């Protein structure tokens, strides 16, 4: 499993497999949360000697404290870390299945990326006590994210998702989201081409109206979100993606559970079915097939 994160051909092959095996209508790379941080100097553990499925994690932060973070932005971001590898994987996917499905890519949002570079506890504390210090870091990271998204689009990605999963209400207050997180997301989305999507984890109903003001074409929410409430708050014109539970339902459930979850998500008002987060590779084939079958059964255009 570790090899798919460091080999462009294997990364592309794995991403294409969900379309080839189950008819998924997109293929997305990369698979781990360390690409951006690694390009900015963080160390990544790929768990190369593990035989089971373990995702890479950051094992060496750039700095422990936000005040000590001295960001060194590469002069050519396209050549930094594993970014060339992801670019190659996007190109391979575009060549192989780009005429059949949408090729997607993603980056972390500014705050979540900052949490990969420094101690996340110190970051959360500073977000409350020294907002100006965190503001400066997030502003710089927003520029990095805009440039990286441009690189991925230029390589052939049809759409970009910004995953700001580290800044949801489970972690930061709605007030901090409004005053600290949203301005930098607005900057990011203003610099991105459409289609562009904002994904956040957790029960985001308390900030969903703020999410909708960030400038994304669509918002993606997870299984903790009450989609019916979000739809009621945002109205009929908002584009909401979600919110099938990727683990409890898709990995651990039965095909009937998957069918019911898709039916409920559509009834609650999603515009398109997305898992609440990444689907774990151990998901049973029958559940993956059920996911596609239910989406086709309950989905509708218009």
Phi and psi in degrees as GROMACS dihedral restraints (atoms count N, CA, C in turn):
[ dihedral_restraints ]
;  ai    aj    ak    al  type     phi  dphi    fc
    3     4     5     6     1   -61.6    20    10
    4     5     6     7     1   -29.5    20    10
    6     7     8     9     1   -67.7    20    10
    7     8     9    10     1   -26.4    20    10
    9    10    11    12     1   -69.8    20    10
   10    11    12    13     1   -13.3    20    10
   12    13    14    15     1   -92.2    20    10
   13    14    15    16     1   -11.0    20    10
   15    16    17    18     1  -128.0    20    10
   16    17    18    19     1     6.8    20    10
   18    19    20    21     1  -132.2    20    10
   19    20    21    22     1   115.3    20    10
   21    22    23    24     1   -61.4    20    10
   22    23    24    25     1   -40.8    20    10
   24    25    26    27     1   -66.0    20    10
   25    26    27    28     1   -41.3    20    10
   27    28    29    30     1   -70.3    20    10
   28    29    30    31     1   -36.4    20    10
   30    31    32    33     1   -62.3    20    10
   31    32    33    34     1   -47.4    20    10
   33    34    35    36     1   -65.0    20    10
   34    35    36    37     1   -41.4    20    10
   36    37    38    39     1   -61.9    20    10
   37    38    39    40     1   -43.5    20    10
   39    40    41    42     1   -64.3    20    10
   40    41    42    43     1   -42.6    20    10
   42    43    44    45     1   -64.6    20    10
   43    44    45    46     1   -36.6    20    10
   45    46    47    48     1   -73.8    20    10
   46    47    48    49     1   -21.0    20    10
   48    49    50    51     1   -64.0    20    10
   49    50    51    52     1   -32.3    20    10
   51    52    53    54     1   -67.8    20    10
   52    53    54    55     1   -31.6    20    10
   54    55    56    57     1   -73.6    20    10
   55    56    57    58     1   -46.3    20    10
   57    58    59    60     1   -66.2    20    10
   58    59    60    61     1   -35.6    20    10
   60    61    62    63     1   -89.0    20    10
   61    62    63    64     1   -36.5    20    10
   63    64    65    66     1  -125.9    20    10
   64    65    66    67     1    -5.1    20    10
   66    67    68    69     1    84.4    20    10
   67    68    69    70     1    18.9    20    10
   69    70    71    72     1   -54.7    20    10
   70    71    72    73     1   147.2    20    10
   72    73    74    75     1   -98.3    20    10
   73    74    75    76     1    16.3    20    10
   75    76    77    78     1  -154.3    20    10
   76    77    78    79     1   163.3    20    10
   78    79    80    81     1  -137.6    20    10
   79    80    81    82     1   129.5    20    10
   81    82    83    84     1  -127.5    20    10
   82    83    84    85     1   134.1    20    10
   84    85    86    87     1  -135.2    20    10
   85    86    87    88     1   156.0    20    10
   87    88    89    90     1   -82.8    20    10
   88    89    90    91     1  -170.7    20    10
   90    91    92    93     1  -110.7    20    10
   91    92    93    94     1   -12.7    20    10
   93    94    95    96     1  -123.4    20    10
   94    95    96    97     1   165.3    20    10
   96    97    98    99     1   -93.6    20    10
   97    98    99   100     1    14.9    20    10
   99   100   101   102     1  -105.6    20    10
  100   101   102   103     1    -2.9    20    10
  102   103   104   105     1   -61.4    20    10
  103   104   105   106     1   -51.5    20    10
  105   106   107   108     1   -66.3    20    10
  106   107   108   109     1   -46.0    20    10
  108   109   110   111     1   -62.7    20    10
  109   110   111   112     1   -39.6    20    10
  111   112   113   114     1   -62.2    20    10
  112   113   114   115     1   -41.0    20    10
  114   115   116   117     1   -64.6    20    10
  115   116   117   118     1   -22.3    20    10
  117   118   119   120     1   -99.5    20    10
  118   119   120   121     1     8.0    20    10
  120   121   122   123     1   113.3    20    10
  121   122   123   124     1    -2.7    20    10
  123   124   125   126     1   -78.7    20    10
  124   125   126   127     1   156.5    20    10
  126   127   128   129     1   -95.6    20    10
  127   128   129   130     1   146.3    20    10
  129   130   131   132     1  -123.6    20    10
  130   131   132   133     1   134.2    20    10
  132   133   134   135     1   -99.0    20    10
  133   134   135   136     1   117.4    20    10
  135   136   137   138     1   -92.3    20    10
  136   137   138   139     1    -1.9    20    10
  138   139   140   141     1    51.5    20    10
  139   140   141   142     1    49.7    20    10
  141   142   143   144     1   -61.3    20    10
  142   143   144   145     1   -25.9    20    10
  144   145   146   147     1   -95.6    20    10
  145   146   147   148     1     1.6    20    10
  147   148   149   150     1   -80.8    20    10
  148   149   150   151     1   139.9    20    10
  150   151   152   153     1   -94.6    20    10
  151   152   153   154     1   -16.2    20    10
  153   154   155   156     1   -96.9    20    10
  154   155   156   157     1  -177.7    20    10
  156   157   158   159     1   -83.8    20    10
  157   158   159   160     1   108.2    20    10
  159   160   161   162     1  -132.2    20    10
  160   161   162   163     1   122.9    20    10
  162   163   164   165     1   -79.0    20    10
  163   164   165   166     1   147.9    20    10
  165   166   167   168     1   -58.7    20    10
  166   167   168   169     1   148.1    20    10
  168   169   170   171     1  -134.9    20    10
  169   170   171   172     1   161.0    20    10
  171   172   173   174     1   -76.9    20    10
  172   173   174   175     1   124.4    20    10
  174   175   176   177     1  -113.3    20    10
  175   176   177   178     1    -0.7    20    10
  177   178   179   180     1  -150.8    20    10
  178   179   180   181     1   101.6    20    10
  180   181   182   183     1   -69.2    20    10
  181   182   183   184     1   155.6    20    10
  183   184   185   186     1   -68.7    20    10
  184   185   186   187     1   -36.0    20    10
  186   187   188   189     1  -154.9    20    10
  187   188   189   190     1   154.5    20    10
  189   190   191   192     1   -80.1    20    10
  190   191   192   193     1   -41.0    20    10
  192   193   194   195     1  -110.6    20    10
  193   194   195   196     1   147.5    20    10
  195   196   197   198     1   -59.0    20    10
  196   197   198   199     1   -40.1    20    10
  198   199   200   201     1   -66.2    20    10
  199   200   201   202     1   -20.1    20    10
  201   202   203   204     1   -95.6    20    10
  202   203   204   205     1    -1.0    20    10
  204   205   206   207     1   -75.4    20    10
  205   206   207   208     1   115.6    20    10
  207   208   209   210     1  -114.7    20    10
  208   209   210   211     1    89.9    20    10
  210   211   212   213     1   -68.5    20    10
  211   212   213   214     1   128.7    20    10
  213   214   215   216     1  -111.2    20    10
  214   215   216   217     1    99.7    20    10
  216   217   218   219     1   -82.1    20    10
  217   218   219   220     1   124.3    20    10
  219   220   221   222     1   -57.6    20    10
  220   221   222   223     1   140.0    20    10
  222   223   224   225     1   -65.6    20    10
  223   224   225   226     1   -30.0    20    10
  225   226   227   228     1  -126.9    20    10
  226   227   228   229     1    91.1    20    10
  228   229   230   231     1   -60.3    20    10
  229   230   231   232     1   -30.7    20    10
  231   232   233   234     1   -64.2    20    10
  232   233   234   235     1   -17.3    20    10
  234   235   236   237     1  -107.0    20    10
  235   236   237   238     1     4.5    20    10
  237   238   239   240     1   -88.8    20    10
  238   239   240   241     1   138.7    20    10
  240   241   242   243     1    53.2    20    10
  241   242   243   244     1  -132.6    20    10
  243   244   245   246     1   -94.1    20    10
  244   245   246   247     1     8.1    20    10
  246   247   248   249     1   -58.2    20    10
  247   248   249   250     1   -42.0    20    10
  249   250   251   252     1   -59.9    20    10
  250   251   252   253     1   -33.4    20    10
  252   253   254   255     1   -67.3    20    10
  253   254   255   256     1   -43.9    20    10
  255   256   257   258     1   -64.6    20    10
  256   257   258   259     1   -41.2    20    10
  258   259   260   261     1   -58.5    20    10
  259   260   261   262     1   -44.2    20    10
  261   262   263   264     1   -65.0    20    10
  262   263   264   265     1   -39.6    20    10
  264   265   266   267     1   -62.7    20    10
  265   266   267   268     1   -40.8    20    10
  267   268   269   270     1   -62.0    20    10
  268   269   270   271     1   -43.8    20    10
  270   271   272   273     1   -63.5    20    10
  271   272   273   274     1   -41.3    20    10
  273   274   275   276     1   -64.0    20    10
  274   275   276   277     1   -42.7    20    10
  276   277   278   279     1   -63.1    20    10
  277   278   279   280     1   -41.6    20    10
  279   280   281   282     1   -61.5    20    10
  280   281   282   283     1   -41.1    20    10
  282   283   284   285     1   -69.2    20    10
  283   284   285   286     1   -39.4    20    10
  285   286   287   288     1   -80.7    20    10
  286   287   288   289     1   -47.5    20    10
  288   289   290   291     1  -133.2    20    10
  289   290   291   292     1    10.4    20    10
  291   292   293   294     1   -64.0    20    10
  292   293   294   295     1   -18.7    20    10
  294   295   296   297     1   -85.6    20    10
  295   296   297   298     1    -5.2    20    10
  297   298   299   300     1  -112.6    20    10
  298   299   300   301     1   -36.6    20    10
  300   301   302   303     1  -136.6    20    10
  301   302   303   304     1   164.9    20    10
  303   304   305   306     1   -76.7    20    10
  304   305   306   307     1   136.1    20    10
  306   307   308   309     1   -98.7    20    10
  307   308   309   310     1   121.3    20    10
  309   310   311   312     1  -113.2    20    10
  310   311   312   313     1   154.5    20    10
  312   313   314   315     1  -142.4    20    10
  313   314   315   316     1   174.6    20    10
  315   316   317   318     1  -156.9    20    10
  316   317   318   319     1   160.9    20    10
  318   319   320   321     1  -136.3    20    10
  319   320   321   322     1   161.0    20    10
  321   322   323   324     1   -69.7    20    10
  322   323   324   325     1   153.4    20    10
  324   325   326   327     1   -74.5    20    10
  325   326   327   328     1   167.8    20    10
  327   328   329   330     1   -56.0    20    10
  328   329   330   331     1   -46.4    20    10
  330   331   332   333     1   -70.0    20    10
  331   332   333   334     1   -42.9    20    10
  333   334   335   336     1   -64.0    20    10
  334   335   336   337     1   -38.8    20    10
  336   337   338   339     1   -64.4    20    10
  337   338   339   340     1   -41.4    20    10
  339   340   341   342     1   -58.3    20    10
  340   341   342   343     1   -36.5    20    10
  342   343   344   345     1   -68.8    20    10
  343   344   345   346     1   -16.6    20    10
  345   346   347   348     1   -85.2    20    10
  346   347   348   349     1   -19.2    20    10
  348   349   350   351     1   -95.2    20    10
  349   350   351   352     1   -29.5    20    10
  351   352   353   354     1  -131.8    20    10
  352   353   354   355     1   172.2    20    10
  354   355   356   357     1   -60.8    20    10
  355   356   357   358     1   125.8    20    10
  357   358   359   360     1   -67.5    20    10
  358   359   360   361     1   -30.3    20    10
  360   361   362   363     1   -66.5    20    10
  361   362   363   364     1   -42.4    20    10
  363   364   365   366     1   -66.1    20    10
  364   365   366   367     1   -38.1    20    10
  366   367   368   369     1   -61.5    20    10
  367   368   369   370     1   -46.3    20    10
  369   370   371   372     1   -63.3    20    10
  370   371   372   373     1   -39.7    20    10
  372   373   374   375     1   -64.7    20    10
  373   374   375   376     1   -44.3    20    10
  375   376   377   378     1   -69.4    20    10
  376   377   378   379     1   -28.5    20    10
  378   379   380   381     1   -61.7    20    10
  379   380   381   382     1   -27.5    20    10
  381   382   383   384     1   -91.2    20    10
  382   383   384   385     1   -45.0    20    10
  384   385   386   387     1   -90.6    20    10
  385   386   387   388     1   -32.6    20    10
  387   388   389   390     1  -134.3    20    10
  388   389   390   391     1    64.3    20    10
  390   391   392   393     1   -56.4    20    10
  391   392   393   394     1   -36.1    20    10
  393   394   395   396     1   -63.9    20    10
  394   395   396   397     1   -35.4    20    10
  396   397   398   399     1   -67.1    20    10
  397   398   399   400     1   -45.8    20    10
  399   400   401   402     1   -67.3    20    10
  400   401   402   403     1   -38.8    20    10
  402   403   404   405     1   -52.9    20    10
  403   404   405   406     1   -45.8    20    10
  405   406   407   408     1   -63.1    20    10
  406   407   408   409     1   -42.2    20    10
  408   409   410   411     1   -64.3    20    10
  409   410   411   412     1   -46.6    20    10
  411   412   413   414     1   -64.9    20    10
  412   413   414   415     1   -34.3    20    10
  414   415   416   417     1   -63.7    20    10
  415   416   417   418     1   -43.0    20    10
  417   418   419   420     1   -64.6    20    10
  418   419   420   421     1   -43.3    20    10
  420   421   422   423     1   -67.8    20    10
  421   422   423   424     1   -30.8    20    10
  423   424   425   426     1   -60.4    20    10
  424   425   426   427     1   -40.6    20    10
  426   427   428   429     1   -63.5    20    10
  427   428   429   430     1   -40.5    20    10
  429   430   431   432     1   -61.8    20    10
  430   431   432   433     1   -44.1    20    10
  432   433   434   435     1   -65.3    20    10
  433   434   435   436     1   -40.8    20    10
  435   436   437   438     1   -61.3    20    10
  436   437   438   439     1   -45.4    20    10
  438   439   440   441     1   -66.1    20    10
  439   440   441   442     1   -42.9    20    10
  441   442   443   444     1   -64.8    20    10
  442   443   444   445     1   -39.7    20    10
  444   445   446   447     1   -62.5    20    10
  445   446   447   448     1   -39.1    20    10
  447   448   449   450     1   -62.4    20    10
  448   449   450   451     1   -41.5    20    10
  450   451   452   453     1   -61.8    20    10
  451   452   453   454     1   -44.2    20    10
  453   454   455   456     1   -67.0    20    10
  454   455   456   457     1   -40.7    20    10
  456   457   458   459     1   -65.1    20    10
  457   458   459   460     1   -40.9    20    10
  459   460   461   462     1   -63.2    20    10
  460   461   462   463     1   -31.5    20    10
  462   463   464   465     1   -74.1    20    10
  463   464   465   466     1   -18.2    20    10
  465   466   467   468     1   131.7    20    10
  466   467   468   469     1    -0.5    20    10
  468   469   470   471     1   -64.9    20    10
  469   470   471   472     1   134.1    20    10
  471   472   473   474     1   -84.6    20    10
  472   473   474   475     1   -24.4    20    10
  474   475   476   477     1  -153.0    20    10
  475   476   477   478     1   159.1    20    10
  477   478   479   480     1  -126.2    20    10
  478   479   480   481     1   134.4    20    10
  480   481   482   483     1  -108.6    20    10
  481   482   483   484     1   133.6    20    10
  483   484   485   486     1   -99.7    20    10
  484   485   486   487     1   117.4    20    10
  486   487   488   489     1  -101.7    20    10
  487   488   489   490     1   100.1    20    10
  489   490   491   492     1  -104.0    20    10
  490   491   492   493     1    51.1    20    10
  492   493   494   495     1   -69.5    20    10
  493   494   495   496     1   -17.2    20    10
  495   496   497   498     1   -86.6    20    10
  496   497   498   499     1     3.2    20    10
  498   499   500   501     1  -122.0    20    10
  499   500   501   502     1    19.0    20    10
  501   502   503   504     1   -77.2    20    10
  502   503   504   505     1   174.4    20    10
  504   505   506   507     1   -63.0    20    10
  505   506   507   508     1   -19.5    20    10
  507   508   509   510     1   -67.7    20    10
  508   509   510   511     1   -18.8    20    10
  510   511   512   513     1  -117.9    20    10
  511   512   513   514     1   -45.9    20    10
  513   514   515   516     1  -119.9    20    10
  514   515   516   517     1   151.1    20    10
  516   517   518   519     1   -71.5    20    10
  517   518   519   520     1   154.3    20    10
  519   520   521   522     1   -55.2    20    10
  520   521   522   523     1   -33.8    20    10
  522   523   524   525     1   -64.0    20    10
  523   524   525   526     1   -43.7    20    10
  525   526   527   528     1   -67.3    20    10
  526   527   528   529     1   -37.2    20    10
  528   529   530   531     1   -59.4    20    10
  529   530   531   532     1   -45.1    20    10
  531   532   533   534     1   -66.0    20    10
  532   533   534   535     1   -42.7    20    10
  534   535   536   537     1   -90.8    20    10
  535   536   537   538     1   -27.5    20    10
  537   538   539   540     1  -111.5    20    10
  538   539   540   541     1   -45.3    20    10
  540   541   542   543     1   -82.6    20    10
  541   542   543   544     1   -48.3    20    10
  543   544   545   546     1   -58.1    20    10
  544   545   546   547     1   -43.6    20    10
  546   547   548   549     1   -56.9    20    10
  547   548   549   550     1   -36.7    20    10
  549   550   551   552     1   -77.0    20    10
  550   551   552   553     1   -32.6    20    10
  552   553   554   555     1   -67.1    20    10
  553   554   555   556     1   -38.0    20    10
  555   556   557   558     1   -59.4    20    10
  556   557   558   559     1   -43.3    20    10
  558   559   560   561     1   -61.5    20    10
  559   560   561   562     1   -45.2    20    10
  561   562   563   564     1   -59.8    20    10
  562   563   564   565     1   -51.9    20    10
  564   565   566   567     1   -68.1    20    10
  565   566   567   568     1   -28.5    20    10
  567   568   569   570     1   -65.3    20    10
  568   569   570   571     1   -24.7    20    10
  570   571   572   573     1   -95.9    20    10
  571   572   573   574     1     0.7    20    10
  573   574   575   576     1  -105.7    20    10
  574   575   576   577     1   147.4    20    10
  576   577   578   579     1   -76.7    20    10
  577   578   579   580     1   155.1    20    10
  579   580   581   582     1   -81.4    20    10
  580   581   582   583     1   152.2    20    10
  582   583   584   585     1   -75.6    20    10
  583   584   585   586     1   142.0    20    10
  585   586   587   588     1  -142.0    20    10
  586   587   588   589     1   134.4    20    10
  588   589   590   591     1  -127.8    20    10
  589   590   591   592     1   142.3    20    10
  591   592   593   594     1  -108.2    20    10
  592   593   594   595     1   122.5    20    10
  594   595   596   597     1  -113.0    20    10
  595   596   597   598     1   135.7    20    10
  597   598   599   600     1  -138.7    20    10
  598   599   600   601     1   145.1    20    10
  600   601   602   603     1   -92.7    20    10
  601   602   603   604     1   165.8    20    10
  603   604   605   606     1    87.4    20    10
  604   605   606   607     1  -175.3    20    10
  606   607   608   609     1   -79.5    20    10
  607   608   609   610     1    97.3    20    10
  609   610   611   612     1   -96.2    20    10
  610   611   612   613     1    11.2    20    10
  612   613   614   615     1   -60.7    20    10
  613   614   615   616     1   -29.6    20    10
  615   616   617   618     1   -74.3    20    10
  616   617   618   619     1   -15.3    20    10
  618   619   620   621     1  -124.7    20    10
  619   620   621   622     1     6.9    20    10
  621   622   623   624     1   -62.4    20    10
  622   623   624   625     1   -32.1    20    10
  624   625   626   627     1   -69.7    20    10
  625   626   627   628     1   -34.8    20    10
  627   628   629   630     1   -68.1    20    10
  628   629   630   631     1   -40.1    20    10
  630   631   632   633     1   -57.4    20    10
  631   632   633   634     1   -41.8    20    10
  633   634   635   636     1   -67.5    20    10
  634   635   636   637     1   -17.4    20    10
  636   637   638   639     1   -93.2    20    10
  637   638   639   640     1     1.4    20    10
  639   640   641   642     1   -78.6    20    10
  640   641   642   643     1   -14.9    20    10
  642   643   644   645     1   104.0    20    10
  643   644   645   646     1     5.0    20    10
  645   646   647   648     1   -77.4    20    10
  646   647   648   649     1   155.8    20    10
  648   649   650   651     1   -77.1    20    10
  649   650   651   652     1   -24.2    20    10
  651   652   653   654     1  -151.0    20    10
  652   653   654   655     1   155.6    20    10
  654   655   656   657     1  -116.8    20    10
  655   656   657   658     1   142.6    20    10
  657   658   659   660     1  -113.9    20    10
  658   659   660   661     1   129.5    20    10
  660   661   662   663     1  -124.7    20    10
  661   662   663   664     1   157.2    20    10
  663   664   665   666     1   -98.9    20    10
  664   665   666   667     1  -174.3    20    10
  666   667   668   669     1   -67.3    20    10
  667   668   669   670     1   -17.3    20    10
  669   670   671   672     1   -78.1    20    10
  670   671   672   673     1   -15.8    20    10
  672   673   674   675     1   -77.9    20    10
  673   674   675   676     1   137.8    20    10
  675   676   677   678     1   -87.9    20    10
  676   677   678   679     1    96.8    20    10
  678   679   680   681     1   -62.3    20    10
  679   680   681   682     1   -37.6    20    10
  681   682   683   684     1   -60.0    20    10
  682   683   684   685     1   -40.1    20    10
  684   685   686   687     1   -67.7    20    10
  685   686   687   688     1   -41.9    20    10
  687   688   689   690     1   -61.8    20    10
  688   689   690   691     1   -43.6    20    10
  690   691   692   693     1   -62.5    20    10
  691   692   693   694     1   -40.7    20    10
  693   694   695   696     1   -63.8    20    10
  694   695   696   697     1   -38.8    20    10
  696   697   698   699     1   -72.1    20    10
  697   698   699   700     1   -37.6    20    10
  699   700   701   702     1   -93.9    20    10
  700   701   702   703     1   -18.8    20    10
  702   703   704   705     1    84.9    20    10
  703   704   705   706     1   179.0    20    10
  705   706   707   708     1   -73.2    20    10
  706   707   708   709     1   -19.0    20    10
  708   709   710   711     1   -87.4    20    10
  709   710   711   712     1   -17.9    20    10
  711   712   713   714     1   -67.7    20    10
  712   713   714   715     1   144.3    20    10
  714   715   716   717     1  -103.0    20    10
  715   716   717   718     1   112.0    20    10
  717   718   719   720     1  -114.5    20    10
  718   719   720   721     1   129.4    20    10
  720   721   722   723     1  -111.1    20    10
  721   722   723   724     1   139.7    20    10
  723   724   725   726     1   159.1    20    10
  724   725   726   727     1  -161.6    20    10
  726   727   728   729     1  -137.2    20    10
  727   728   729   730     1    48.7    20    10
  729   730   731   732     1   -71.9    20    10
  730   731   732   733     1   130.7    20    10
  732   733   734   735     1   -63.8    20    10
  733   734   735   736     1   115.4    20    10
  735   736   737   738     1   -73.0    20    10
  736   737   738   739     1   -23.1    20    10
  738   739   740   741     1  -105.6    20    10
  739   740   741   742     1   -58.6    20    10
  741   742   743   744     1   -60.2    20    10
  742   743   744   745     1   -38.8    20    10
  744   745   746   747     1   -91.6    20    10
  745   746   747   748     1   -56.4    20    10
  747   748   749   750     1   -76.0    20    10
  748   749   750   751     1   -38.3    20    10
  750   751   752   753     1   -87.3    20    10
  751   752   753   754     1   -47.7    20    10
  753   754   755   756     1   -97.0    20    10
  754   755   756   757     1   -16.8    20    10
  756   757   758   759     1   -83.8    20    10
  757   758   759   760     1  -174.5    20    10
  759   760   761   762     1  -106.6    20    10
  760   761   762   763     1   164.8    20    10
  762   763   764   765     1   -52.8    20    10
  763   764   765   766     1   -36.5    20    10
  765   766   767   768     1   -65.0    20    10
  766   767   768   769     1   -34.9    20    10
  768   769   770   771     1   -64.9    20    10
  769   770   771   772     1   -41.0    20    10
  771   772   773   774     1   -63.4    20    10
  772   773   774   775     1   -46.7    20    10
  774   775   776   777     1   -57.6    20    10
  775   776   777   778     1   -46.5    20    10
  777   778   779   780     1   -65.4    20    10
  778   779   780   781     1   -37.9    20    10
  780   781   782   783     1   -66.1    20    10
  781   782   783   784     1   -40.9    20    10
  783   784   785   786     1   -65.8    20    10
  784   785   786   787     1   -45.0    20    10
  786   787   788   789     1   -58.2    20    10
  787   788   789   790     1   -44.0    20    10
  789   790   791   792     1   -65.9    20    10
  790   791   792   793     1   -42.5    20    10
  792   793   794   795     1   -61.4    20    10
  793   794   795   796     1   -43.1    20    10
  795   796   797   798     1   -65.1    20    10
  796   797   798   799     1   -44.4    20    10
  798   799   800   801     1   -62.2    20    10
  799   800   801   802     1   -33.1    20    10
  801   802   803   804     1   -77.9    20    10
  802   803   804   805     1   -15.6    20    10
  804   805   806   807     1   119.9    20    10
  805   806   807   808     1    15.0    20    10
  807   808   809   810     1   -70.7    20    10
  808   809   810   811     1   149.9    20    10
  810   811   812   813     1   -87.3    20    10
  811   812   813   814     1   -24.7    20    10
  813   814   815   816     1  -153.0    20    10
  814   815   816   817     1   147.4    20    10
  816   817   818   819     1   -81.6    20    10
  817   818   819   820     1   122.6    20    10
  819   820   821   822     1  -130.9    20    10
  820   821   822   823     1   147.2    20    10
  822   823   824   825     1   -68.0    20    10
  823   824   825   826     1   153.7    20    10
  825   826   827   828     1   -63.8    20    10
  826   827   828   829     1   -25.4    20    10
  828   829   830   831     1  -156.5    20    10
  829   830   831   832     1  -168.2    20    10
  831   832   833   834     1   -62.0    20    10
  832   833   834   835     1   141.5    20    10
  834   835   836   837     1   -80.9    20    10
  835   836   837   838     1   123.7    20    10
  837   838   839   840     1   -66.4    20    10
  838   839   840   841     1   140.4    20    10
  840   841   842   843     1   -60.5    20    10
  841   842   843   844     1   -15.2    20    10
  843   844   845   846     1   -86.4    20    10
  844   845   846   847     1     6.7    20    10
  846   847   848   849     1   -58.8    20    10
  847   848   849   850     1   131.5    20    10
  849   850   851   852     1   -62.8    20    10
  850   851   852   853     1   143.6    20    10
  852   853   854   855     1   -57.9    20    10
  853   854   855   856     1   -38.7    20    10
  855   856   857   858     1   -65.1    20    10
  856   857   858   859     1   -28.9    20    10
  858   859   860   861     1   -76.1    20    10
  859   860   861   862     1   -35.6    20    10
  861   862   863   864     1   -65.2    20    10
  862   863   864   865     1   -41.5    20    10
  864   865   866   867     1   -65.2    20    10
  865   866   867   868     1   -39.5    20    10
  867   868   869   870     1   -64.4    20    10
  868   869   870   871     1   -35.5    20    10
  870   871   872   873     1   -61.3    20    10
  871   872   873   874     1   -46.1    20    10
  873   874   875   876     1   -69.5    20    10
  874   875   876   877     1   -41.7    20    10
  876   877   878   879     1   -62.7    20    10
  877   878   879   880     1   -43.2    20    10
  879   880   881   882     1   -68.1    20    10
  880   881   882   883     1   -37.9    20    10
  882   883   884   885     1   -61.9    20    10
  883   884   885   886     1   -42.3    20    10
  885   886   887   888     1   -70.1    20    10
  886   887   888   889     1   -33.7    20    10
  888   889   890   891     1   -72.0    20    10
  889   890   891   892     1   -44.5    20    10
  891   892   893   894     1   -98.6    20    10
  892   893   894   895     1   -16.6    20    10
  894   895   896   897     1   -73.5    20    10
  895   896   897   898     1   157.0    20    10
  897   898   899   900     1  -155.1    20    10
  898   899   900   901     1   152.0    20    10
  900   901   902   903     1   -93.3    20    10
  901   902   903   904     1   153.7    20    10
